[in-house]
Amino acid sequence: MRGVLGMTVTRSILLFVLAALLEIGGAWLIWQGVREHRGLLLAGAGVLALGAYGFVAAAQPASDFGRVLAAYGGVFVAGSLAWAMVVDGFRPDRWDVTGAVLCLVGVAVIMYGPR
């Protein structure tokens, strides 16, 4: 990853990470507000985070909506497991980890494979 290509891939990865934080965090906030009865303020913050996710996803350097969203699906899978570990104390088993790694390999192939 050298030069402009390296900066583009780095930017893309950082945008995927930020998008995952916003989408997963937003969904978690809504879950907390509604399912855990912690209030509409949390749910409202979740709605704002989910809206911000859409803008971050649109900032991806790749111009193909379907490709970006398909790849983001893999980031979402891995990110959801990571979020659950950090925030909820979830302990993934080897199959969870294997599945997440396969998803991230898929992301790399979809987004950064030669065209």
Backbone as JSON, one array per atom type, in Angstrom:
{
  "sequence": "MRGVLGMTVTRSILLFVLAALLEIGGAWLIWQGVREHRGLLLAGAGVLALGAYGFVAAAQPASDFGRVLAAYGGVFVAGSLAWAMVVDGFRPDRWDVTGAVLCLVGVAVIMYGPR",
  "N": [[0.83, -1.18, 0.0], [1.27, 1.67, -1.15], [1.76, 5.17, -1.67], [-0.8, 6.97, -3.43], [-2.71, 4.93, -3.77], [-2.37, 3.46, -1.38], [-3.12, 5.4, 0.49], [-5.78, 5.71, -0.23], [-6.85, 3.15, 0.3], [-6.33, 3.03, 3.05], [-7.92, 5.18, 3.93], [-10.43, 4.2, 3.18], [-10.64, 1.92, 4.84], [-10.62, 3.14, 7.38], [-12.99, 4.62, 7.16], [-14.81, 2.48, 6.99], [-14.51, 1.42, 9.59], [-15.39, 3.59, 11.17], [-18.02, 3.79, 10.19], [-19.02, 1.33, 11.08], [-18.88, 1.68, 13.87], [-20.75, 3.74, 14.18], [-23.14, 2.6, 13.09], [-23.49, 0.13, 14.49], [-23.27, 1.05, 17.11], [-25.4, 2.89, 17.1], [-27.62, 1.19, 16.69], [-27.36, -0.31, 19.02], [-27.82, 1.66, 20.96], [-30.52, 2.27, 20.44], [-31.61, -0.22, 21.04], [-31.0, -0.33, 23.79], [-32.5, 1.87, 24.69], [-35.16, 1.16, 24.0], [-35.66, -1.71, 24.27], [-34.42, -2.26, 26.71], [-35.6, -0.46, 28.27], [-34.5, 2.11, 28.84], [-34.98, 4.66, 28.1], [-36.16, 7.28, 25.87], [-34.3, 9.14, 25.09], [-31.84, 7.82, 24.73], [-32.63, 6.15, 22.63], [-33.22, 8.09, 20.69], [-30.67, 9.22, 20.33], [-29.49, 7.01, 19.18], [-30.87, 6.89, 16.74], [-29.87, 9.22, 15.52], [-27.16, 8.51, 15.32], [-27.38, 6.35, 13.54], [-28.28, 7.69, 11.27], [-26.02, 9.27, 10.77], [-24.25, 7.27, 10.11], [-25.07, 6.6, 7.5], [-24.14, 8.8, 6.02], [-21.39, 8.57, 6.4], [-20.89, 6.1, 5.17], [-21.46, 6.84, 2.56], [-19.26, 8.34, 1.99], [-17.25, 6.7, 1.16], [-14.43, 5.93, -0.91], [-14.81, 4.25, -3.16], [-17.02, 3.94, -5.93], [-19.21, 2.35, -6.36], [-22.24, 1.56, -5.17], [-23.46, -0.93, -4.47], [-21.22, -2.63, -4.18], [-19.8, -1.39, -2.09], [-21.69, -1.54, 0.02], [-22.08, -4.3, 0.18], [-19.52, -5.16, 0.92], [-19.33, -3.77, 3.32], [-21.09, -5.24, 4.84], [-19.61, -7.46, 5.72], [-17.8, -6.16, 7.39], [-19.59, -5.25, 9.28], [-20.44, -7.67, 10.45], [-18.06, -8.64, 11.73], [-17.51, -6.38, 13.29], [-19.79, -6.25, 14.93], [-19.49, -8.49, 16.57], [-17.12, -7.76, 17.87], [-17.98, -5.41, 19.17], [-19.9, -6.52, 20.91], [-18.2, -8.01, 22.53], [-16.63, -6.03, 23.8], [-18.51, -4.2, 24.9], [-20.68, -5.65, 25.98], [-19.59, -7.88, 27.21], [-19.53, -10.3, 25.85], [-18.39, -13.5, 24.85], [-16.89, -14.73, 22.17], [-17.0, -17.85, 20.36], [-14.83, -20.27, 18.74], [-15.98, -20.61, 16.25], [-17.45, -18.32, 15.83], [-15.33, -16.48, 15.64], [-13.93, -17.55, 13.44], [-15.87, -17.24, 11.43], [-16.08, -14.42, 11.39], [-13.5, -13.71, 10.56], [-13.49, -14.87, 8.0], [-15.46, -13.26, 6.84], [-14.14, -10.76, 6.85], [-12.03, -11.32, 5.14], [-13.51, -11.62, 2.83], [-14.43, -8.97, 2.57], [-11.99, -7.69, 1.94], [-11.41, -8.89, -0.54], [-13.64, -8.1, -2.1], [-13.51, -5.26, -1.97], [-10.82, -4.46, -2.41], [-9.59, -6.04, -4.24], [-7.9, -6.74, -7.36], [-8.98, -4.99, -10.25]],
  "CA": [[0.0, 0.0, 0.0], [2.12, 2.85, -1.26], [1.28, 6.33, -2.39], [-2.22, 7.3, -3.47], [-3.49, 3.72, -3.53], [-2.3, 3.17, 0.05], [-3.94, 6.39, 1.21], [-7.17, 5.42, -0.54], [-7.23, 1.95, 1.05], [-6.34, 3.41, 4.46], [-9.12, 6.0, 4.14], [-11.56, 3.31, 3.07], [-10.7, 1.1, 6.06], [-11.02, 4.02, 8.48], [-14.42, 4.89, 6.98], [-15.54, 1.27, 7.38], [-14.5, 1.33, 11.05], [-16.29, 4.63, 11.68], [-19.38, 3.4, 9.84], [-19.42, 0.25, 11.98], [-19.13, 2.26, 15.2], [-22.01, 4.48, 14.14], [-24.3, 1.74, 12.88], [-23.65, -0.81, 15.6], [-23.55, 1.87, 18.3], [-26.76, 3.42, 16.98], [-28.57, 0.1, 16.94], [-27.25, -0.65, 20.44], [-28.5, 2.72, 21.73], [-31.96, 2.06, 20.29], [-31.91, -1.43, 21.83], [-30.98, 0.05, 25.2], [-33.63, 2.76, 24.97], [-36.47, 0.53, 23.81], [-35.75, -3.06, 24.85], [-33.99, -2.26, 28.11], [-36.4, 0.59, 28.93], [-33.6, 3.12, 29.39], [-35.44, 5.97, 27.72], [-36.19, 7.73, 24.49], [-33.09, 9.91, 24.79], [-30.89, 6.87, 24.15], [-33.15, 5.74, 21.33], [-33.02, 9.23, 19.79], [-29.23, 9.28, 20.0], [-29.26, 5.91, 18.25], [-31.38, 7.3, 15.43], [-28.89, 10.17, 14.97], [-25.96, 7.76, 14.94], [-27.68, 5.59, 12.33], [-28.29, 8.65, 10.18], [-24.63, 9.63, 10.49], [-23.67, 6.1, 9.43], [-25.36, 6.7, 6.08], [-23.25, 9.79, 5.43], [-20.03, 8.01, 6.4], [-20.85, 5.07, 4.12], [-21.45, 7.55, 1.28], [-17.94, 8.96, 1.8], [-16.28, 5.71, 0.68], [-13.85, 6.3, -2.21], [-15.37, 3.43, -4.23], [-18.23, 4.58, -6.44], [-20.26, 1.36, -6.56], [-23.04, 1.41, -3.95], [-23.62, -2.34, -4.13], [-19.94, -3.17, -3.73], [-19.5, -0.81, -0.77], [-22.6, -2.08, 1.04], [-21.79, -5.74, 0.32], [-18.3, -5.27, 1.72], [-19.61, -3.3, 4.67], [-21.74, -6.34, 5.56], [-18.56, -8.22, 6.41], [-17.29, -5.32, 8.49], [-20.65, -5.25, 10.28], [-20.4, -8.96, 11.17], [-16.9, -8.64, 12.64], [-17.68, -5.28, 14.24], [-20.83, -6.59, 15.9], [-18.89, -9.39, 17.56], [-16.17, -6.97, 18.67], [-18.79, -4.54, 20.04], [-20.47, -7.36, 21.96], [-17.13, -8.37, 23.46], [-16.2, -4.86, 24.57], [-19.6, -3.51, 25.61], [-21.59, -6.57, 26.68], [-18.88, -9.0, 27.82], [-19.73, -11.5, 25.05], [-17.19, -14.28, 24.55], [-17.12, -15.51, 20.95], [-16.32, -19.14, 20.28], [-13.95, -20.34, 17.58], [-16.77, -20.5, 15.03], [-17.71, -16.88, 15.67], [-14.09, -15.85, 15.18], [-13.68, -18.03, 12.08], [-16.83, -16.57, 10.55], [-15.72, -13.01, 11.28], [-12.29, -13.64, 9.72], [-13.93, -15.12, 6.62], [-16.15, -12.06, 6.37], [-13.15, -9.72, 6.58], [-11.34, -11.7, 3.91], [-14.46, -11.26, 1.77], [-14.36, -7.5, 2.42], [-10.75, -7.36, 1.23], [-11.54, -9.33, -1.92], [-14.63, -7.26, -2.77], [-13.14, -3.85, -2.06], [-9.44, -4.12, -2.76], [-9.06, -6.95, -5.25], [-7.6, -6.06, -8.63], [-10.09, -4.84, -11.21]],
  "C": [[0.88, 1.24, 0.0], [1.37, 3.96, -1.97], [-0.22, 6.52, -2.31], [-3.08, 6.08, -3.2], [-3.52, 3.38, -2.04], [-3.14, 4.12, 0.87], [-5.42, 6.12, 0.98], [-7.66, 4.2, 0.25], [-7.3, 2.28, 2.54], [-7.59, 4.23, 4.78], [-10.36, 5.12, 4.12], [-11.73, 2.47, 4.33], [-11.16, 1.94, 7.24], [-12.51, 4.38, 8.37], [-15.27, 3.68, 7.34], [-15.62, 1.14, 8.9], [-15.45, 2.35, 11.66], [-17.74, 4.29, 11.39], [-19.89, 2.3, 10.78], [-19.72, 0.78, 13.38], [-20.47, 2.98, 15.23], [-23.22, 3.57, 14.0], [-24.54, 0.8, 14.06], [-23.98, -0.05, 16.88], [-24.95, 2.43, 18.27], [-27.81, 2.37, 17.27], [-28.55, -0.3, 18.41], [-27.97, 0.38, 21.3], [-30.02, 2.57, 21.63], [-32.39, 0.85, 21.1], [-31.99, -1.08, 23.31], [-32.19, 0.91, 25.55], [-34.96, 2.07, 24.95], [-36.56, -0.8, 24.56], [-35.39, -3.11, 26.32], [-34.66, -1.14, 28.91], [-35.54, 1.67, 29.58], [-33.9, 4.51, 28.85], [-35.31, 6.34, 26.26], [-34.97, 8.57, 24.11], [-32.02, 9.01, 24.17], [-31.35, 6.43, 22.77], [-32.96, 6.85, 20.3], [-31.57, 9.39, 19.38], [-28.87, 8.17, 19.02], [-29.73, 6.24, 16.84], [-30.41, 8.28, 14.76], [-27.63, 9.45, 14.52], [-26.2, 6.95, 13.66], [-27.75, 6.5, 11.1], [-26.88, 9.05, 9.78], [-23.91, 8.49, 9.78], [-23.88, 6.21, 7.92], [-24.44, 7.68, 5.37], [-21.81, 9.28, 5.37], [-19.9, 6.95, 5.31], [-20.77, 5.73, 2.74], [-20.1, 8.21, 0.98], [-16.88, 7.97, 1.32], [-15.73, 6.13, -0.68], [-14.41, 5.49, -3.38], [-16.72, 4.01, -4.66], [-19.39, 3.62, -6.64], [-21.0, 1.07, -5.26], [-23.12, -0.06, -3.53], [-22.35, -2.97, -3.59], [-19.63, -2.68, -2.32], [-20.39, -1.44, 0.3], [-22.39, -3.57, 1.24], [-20.55, -5.94, 1.18], [-18.56, -4.84, 3.15], [-20.32, -4.39, 5.5], [-20.75, -7.19, 6.32], [-17.97, -7.47, 7.58], [-18.31, -5.32, 9.63], [-20.63, -6.54, 11.11], [-19.27, -8.96, 12.2], [-17.05, -7.55, 13.71], [-18.72, -5.57, 15.31], [-20.3, -7.53, 16.98], [-17.92, -8.65, 18.46], [-16.92, -6.06, 19.64], [-19.34, -5.35, 21.21], [-19.42, -7.76, 22.99], [-16.79, -7.2, 24.39], [-17.31, -4.32, 25.46], [-20.43, -4.45, 26.48], [-20.91, -7.77, 27.33], [-19.08, -10.33, 27.11], [-18.4, -12.19, 24.79], [-17.45, -15.13, 23.31], [-16.41, -16.86, 21.02], [-15.51, -19.17, 18.98], [-14.71, -20.21, 16.28], [-17.17, -19.06, 14.77], [-16.49, -16.18, 15.08], [-13.78, -16.27, 13.74], [-14.61, -17.34, 11.09], [-16.48, -15.12, 10.33], [-14.48, -12.84, 10.39], [-12.65, -13.88, 8.26], [-14.64, -13.91, 6.03], [-15.16, -10.95, 6.01], [-12.3, -10.04, 5.36], [-12.23, -11.36, 2.71], [-14.47, -9.76, 1.52], [-13.14, -7.12, 1.6], [-10.85, -7.73, -0.24], [-12.49, -8.4, -2.69], [-14.11, -5.85, -3.0], [-11.78, -3.6, -2.69], [-8.8, -5.09, -3.75], [-8.81, -6.21, -6.56], [-8.81, -6.05, -9.56], [-9.51, -4.68, -12.6]]
}
